[in-house]
Structures are given as C-alpha cells and as structure tokens.
Amino acid sequence: MQFKSMTYAHRVLTLVAAIAVSLGLQSEARAGDSTATEPHTVLITGANRGLGLEFARQYKEAGWQVIGTARNPDTAQELAALDVRVVQLDVADQASVDRMAAELAGRPIDLLINNAGIFPRVGKIDEIDFDDYSRTLAVNTIGPVRVTRALLPNLREGKLKMIAGLSSNLGSIAENERGNFYGYRESKAALNMFTKTLAAELGSEGFICVVLTPGWVQTDMGGPNATLTPAESIAGMKAVLDRLTPADNGTFWSYNGSQMPW
C-alpha cells in the first residue's frame, strides 16, 4: 500500500509540473518570445542610412525578420551587411510603391515603420521654394499614405498589426512657439493627422497606429551637435513600440517614453 501511495503521489507531482511548464510556455508565447513563436516581421522605409538603418540593426539583433527599403539598393551596403531583405522603394513614386507591394504580396508584416523623410531648413516664409515644399509633403506625408495603403493586406495578415510613423516634435502644433522650419513642420503635422485618422478607421480590427518623435539625433538631418546617438534614439522608440497595447492606438510618443501633445 505504501508503494502504491508513493507512485500515485509521484504521478500527481509530475502532472502538476507539466501543467506549470505548459502555462509558462503559454505566457512566453503571449509575450512574443521568439523561442515560442515565429519571428515577427518589420518593414522599415528609408532603411539605408540614419535612423532607418539603426532600426534595422536593432530589430535584426532582437531576432525579427527585417525588410528594409532603399531608393537605390545597390548603394545600400550597410543595410545589406545586416543580412536583411532589401527592397527598392521610392515612397514618392506610385509605380515604385506598386512594385514593392507586388514583390511582397502574401508576406505577413507585423510592424510597418514609415521612416523615410527629408528635412529642408526654411526659416522664413519669404525663403520658401515651392518645389521643395511640394517635395517635402510628397515624401514626408503622401509617401507614408501610399506605403501604408499598399501594405495593408500584408499588415492585416500580421500578428501585431502595428503602424508607426516617424514624426517630430516640430510636427506638434501645441509645441510650436518659435516658428521656423516651414514645410517640414507642416509635413509632420499632416503625418500625425493621417495616423490619427488611420487609427480611428482600423482600431476595430485590432490595429495600433502611432507616431513617434526620435528627439534630436546625430544623423545627416540632425547634425553633429545633436544630443542623441542613433542607437540611443532607436532603443528608446523600440522600447515604446514593444510595450504598446490596443489602448495606445492613435497616440503620439517621444523616444523617452512620454506622450507628446498634438
């Protein structure tokens, strides 16, 4: 009798341990542990340099499948060296966007980062060159609209359903107290509104649509006197993206984890 009792107790303990392991694995899967689930996929526009390149580097290091776009893939050596997929894309060219969408047809994408952008420095209204102004809006605002619409089928097939736009504190209407930067400010404010509108439309499908400001970063845009390195800025924005929930749909974030005023 004592032998049988010990066997029964051993079986109970084994069953309890198995249940605990199962629950632990389920918890890891919900948290997005790459060992328990298929790797997530991120597509980053303008990934051949600056913030886009650093996004690609950090997501690759985190175990994600990375698709980086460049206007000229042949010169995107640093991006290719990361062993990621490189796709040709000019966000201001509808034919280029259509070719990218056809190339990626059927490929689920979990996170789209609309990063590609340009930064003309125009201080006063008299200095505006309207060709440059139009080009800024075409790249910084209309470009993300083109790309997002083209990749919606891919994003609908993804698990995370996240769309992030690279905005700027210069796109915040509430924070604009010193003027300057005509064209760029308007392009980013319009990107913010697009993302907010997209969030309202797609929220019921479980999408999380946000905009992020990277801070003042040491890139070609930010210049050498900027206060943040690309690694610091991207690590901060990635941390924000990692913890977003559906309740955060339609919000504006700083790289440092604080919410920005519209």
Secondary structure, 3 states (H helix, E strand, C coil): CHHHHHHHHHHHHHHHHHHHHHHHHHHHHHCCCCCCCCCCEEEECCCCCHHHHHHHHHHHHCCCEEEEEECCHHHCHHHHCCCCEEEECCCCCHHHHHHHHHHCCCCCCCEEEECCCCCCCCCCHHHCCHHHHHHHHHHHHHHHHHHHHHHHHHHHHCCCCEEEEECCHHHCCCCCCCCCCCCHHHHHHHHHHHHHHHHHHHHHHCCEEEEEECCCECCCCCCCCCCECHHHHHHHHHHHHHCCCHHHCCEEEECCCCECCC
